[in-house]
Amino acid sequence: VQLQASGGGLVQAGGSLRLSCAASGRTSSTYTMGWFRQAPGKEREFVSVINWSGSSTVYGDSVKGRFTISRDNAKNTVYMEMNSLKPEDTAVYYCALRRGMAIFYSVHDVGYWGQGTLVTVSS
């Protein structure tokens, strides 16, 4: 399984960005996808996750109400719309995939990782 993330960049506080992550290879018939992030000197942090059908989404407390995760199974792609960005959102954002239907919150439950895309929010 390969995950290709894109959409990161530099944005001013209060601005918006949209991340995308395309899955390819032997993903299995169903899989859960999500995002984590890692700021310099910090541990990798759960951001959001969406189940196969898109009927269930979960967000980390720090991004609730500002970020929205969605997916397009026809394109094997997950998206994350990030609004009202803050300097503390600055991090490398990693796409994550787990085969099957289970939701994940922990790095230990992720099966595959993307390469990461850098988001920098200036004050």
Secondary structure, DSSP 8 states (H G I E B T S, - for coil): -EEEEE--EEEETT--EEEEEEEESS--SSEEEEEEEE-TTS--EEEEEE-TTS--EEE-TTTTTTEEEEEEGGGTEEEEEE-S--GGG-EEEEEEEEESS----SGGG--EE---EEEEEE-
